[in-house]
């Protein structure tokens, strides 16, 4: 490939990058990756690790925490809000869009008839 071809190819990649970044995070996949080990796949607080914890993880299907509180506990961790110090702070690992996607997914666990993102 000649220099002009390489430049055109790189230009095409650069133009495509914002579209990749704009893709909305998948809350269900993030939950499975970051939360299900403790909270369980359905959010009932019965994940595989839950039996080893001194304080049971929250049953998210029964939680009435509002979105602001959910964002806070996901970002800052349990100890920062007077809850279990076993709930990690994900703020250093997740961006705001990923936290919002998790909050939307948790809301679907509360009401299985609600579609994620609505």
C-alpha positions, 0 to 999 in steps of 0.5 A: 500500500502506498503512502496515500493509501495508508493515509486514507486508511488511517483517516477512515479509522479516525473518523470511525473512532467517535462512533465506537466511543458513542456506543452505549454501554451494555448494563446487563453485561457490566452487571454480569462482569462487575456485580453478579458475583456478589449480587447474583445474576438476577440481583437477589443478593445470592451470588456465588461470593455472597455466602463468604461475606459477613454482610449479605449483598443487597437484594437489588430486586427489593431495593428502593434506592433512587438513581442518585443513590445507586450512582453514588454507591456504585461510584464511591462504594459501600463504606462511603455511604455507611454500608458494607465496605465489601461493596467496592468503589467502581468510580475509578474503573467505570465511566459515567455512561457505564455507571448510568447503564448499570443503574438502568439495568438495576432498575430492570431487575426491580421490575422485570417487565420494564425494558432496559433503557426506558 
